[in-house]
Amino acid sequence: MYTQRQIERIRAKGEAARMQGELAALMGDTRQAGFSVIDSEAAFSQTPDLSAAVDGLIEAARSRRPDLRAAEANGACPAGWCA
């Protein structure tokens, strides 16, 4: 027979697994591979270079949205959208 502490531990492990699955889904990770969440000062002290990624996303949007290209060509872009 399980003690209350053992039951609480099993529930906590299940809840942790559920939350990791929810986090993985929110991040778009469908591999179902386990991962560890850590609190590391080194992980947060790095500054990623996002300029190339952002430029790529802008070009992808322009190629997929001819209306954006047309607005850009006509000077009718909302402020900050067509730089």
Secondary structure, DSSP 8 states (H G I E B T S, - for coil): ---HHHHHHHHHHHHHHHHHHHHHHHTT--S---------HHHHH-----HHHHHHHHHHHHHH-HHHHHHHHHT---TTT--
